[in-house]
Amino acid sequence: MAPRPTAAQRRHAALRSALDEQLAALGAPPYSGPDLPEPVLSACARALLRAHRGGLTPHRPAVRAVVRATLAELAARHPGQALEVRVPPYGAVQCLAGPRHTRGTPPGVVETDPLTWTALVVGEVTWADSVASHRVSASGVRADLSAVLPLWPRPDGTPPRASDPADSH
């Protein structure tokens, strides 16, 4: 009997499938880069943002896979329970070192929509602009994620762009 895939393997398989489906919806060839978690995740995030910018509805499984994987990556890189990051309806994680809470609303909460979150984690928009434009709700003393986002540098090495007020997610 074959061993049961781990949660990380299942997430990666879902992400690969979602990436190829999103690329197909964009009329692009399937992903041919390295089959490693970070490059696949980054490529999927960028593909769904490209679909959104092109006036297409991003592929829902791609959005779900990207949000869940990037939240897991954030929690793995910055463990703790001082801040809860919520991206409804797809997920929430606790991260950052600090006071631990066990019930009710944590001392710090960040909440945003899936496309804004995706743009933040890949450096398409800045934390400050997203908060100022009310696309991110952040409360609590540890609710500033500007030091930990984006999760990956932009491919061209440029800093995140300022948000365009007309670009609503």
C-alpha positions in Angstrom: 0.0 0.0 0.0 1.3 3.4 -1.0 2.0 5.9 1.8 -0.7 8.5 2.3 0.4 12.0 1.0 1.2 14.5 3.7 -0.8 17.7 4.1 2.0 19.7 2.4 2.0 17.2 -0.5 -1.7 17.5 -0.9 -1.5 21.4 -0.8 1.3 21.3 -3.4 -0.7 19.0 -5.7 -3.8 21.3 -5.4 -1.6 24.3 -6.1 0.0 22.8 -9.2 -3.4 21.8 -10.6 -4.9 25.3 -9.8 -1.9 27.0 -11.4 -2.2 25.1 -14.7 -6.0 25.7 -14.7 -5.5 29.4 -14.2 -2.8 29.6 -16.8 -5.1 27.8 -19.3 -7.9 30.3 -18.6 -5.3 33.0 -19.5 -4.5 31.3 -22.7 -0.9 30.6 -21.4 1.0 27.3 -21.6 1.1 25.1 -18.5 3.7 25.9 -15.8 7.2 24.6 -16.8 9.3 26.0 -14.0 10.7 24.1 -11.0 8.2 21.8 -9.2 9.1 23.3 -5.8 6.7 24.8 -3.4 7.9 28.4 -3.5 8.2 28.9 -7.3 4.9 27.2 -7.9 3.1 29.3 -5.2 4.6 32.5 -6.5 3.7 31.6 -10.1 0.1 30.8 -9.2 -0.3 34.0 -7.2 1.1 36.1 -10.1 -1.2 34.2 -12.6 -4.3 34.9 -10.6 -3.4 38.6 -10.2 -2.7 38.8 -14.0 -6.2 37.3 -14.6 -7.7 39.9 -12.3 -5.9 42.8 -14.0 -7.0 41.4 -17.4 -10.6 41.7 -16.3 -11.1 37.9 -15.8 -12.4 36.3 -12.7 -9.5 34.5 -11.1 -9.9 30.8 -10.9 -11.5 30.1 -7.4 -9.4 26.9 -6.7 -6.2 29.0 -7.5 -7.3 31.7 -5.1 -8.1 29.2 -2.4 -4.8 27.4 -2.9 -2.7 30.5 -2.9 -4.3 32.0 0.2 -4.0 28.8 2.2 -0.4 28.2 1.1 0.7 31.8 1.7 -1.0 31.9 5.1 0.8 28.7 6.0 4.1 30.1 4.8 3.6 33.3 6.8 2.9 31.2 10.0 5.9 29.0 9.3 8.3 31.9 8.8 7.0 34.0 11.7 5.6 31.6 14.4 3.7 32.8 17.4 0.2 33.7 18.4 0.3 37.4 18.9 -1.5 38.2 15.6 -4.3 36.6 13.7 -4.3 37.1 10.0 -7.7 36.4 8.4 -8.4 36.1 4.7 -12.1 35.1 4.5 -13.4 32.8 3.3 -10.3 30.8 2.8 -8.3 30.8 6.0 -6.7 32.4 9.1 -3.5 31.8 10.9 -1.9 33.0 14.1 1.7 34.3 13.8 4.3 36.6 15.3 5.9 36.2 18.7 4.3 38.0 21.6 1.5 37.5 24.1 -0.5 34.3 23.5 -4.3 34.3 23.7 -6.5 31.3 24.2 -10.0 32.5 23.6 -11.9 35.3 21.9 -10.4 37.9 19.7 -6.6 37.9 19.7 -4.8 41.1 20.7 -3.9 41.8 17.1 -6.0 41.1 14.0 -5.4 41.7 10.3 -8.1 41.0 7.8 -8.3 41.5 4.1 -9.8 40.0 0.9 -8.0 37.2 -1.0 -6.8 39.3 -4.0 -5.4 42.1 -1.7 -3.6 39.4 0.4 -2.2 37.9 -2.8 -1.0 41.2 -4.1 0.7 41.9 -0.7 2.5 38.6 -0.5 4.0 38.9 -3.9 4.8 42.6 -3.6 2.3 43.9 -6.1 1.1 46.5 -3.5 2.6 47.9 -0.3 1.3 47.3 3.2 1.0 51.0 3.9 -1.1 51.7 0.8 -3.3 48.7 1.4 -4.1 49.9 4.9 -4.5 53.5 3.9 -7.0 52.5 1.1 -8.9 50.4 3.7 -8.3 47.1 1.7 -6.6 45.8 4.9 -8.1 46.1 8.4 -5.4 46.0 11.0 -5.8 46.4 14.8 -3.5 45.8 17.7 0.1 46.8 18.4 1.6 43.9 16.4 -0.8 44.3 13.4 1.8 45.9 11.1 3.0 43.3 8.6 5.2 45.7 6.5 8.3 44.1 7.9 7.3 40.6 6.8 5.6 41.2 3.5 6.1 40.6 0.6 7.0 37.0 1.2 9.0 36.9 -2.0 10.8 39.7 -3.9 9.2 40.8 -7.2 10.8 38.9 -10.1 12.3 42.1 -11.5 13.6 43.2 -8.2 11.6 46.4 -8.0 9.9 47.4 -4.8 6.1 46.9 -4.4 4.1 49.5 -6.4 2.0 52.1 -4.8 -1.7 51.2 -5.0 -3.9 52.8 -7.6 -7.0 54.1 -5.9 -9.0 52.9 -9.0 -7.7 49.4 -8.6 -10.2 47.9 -6.2 -10.0 44.2 -5.4 
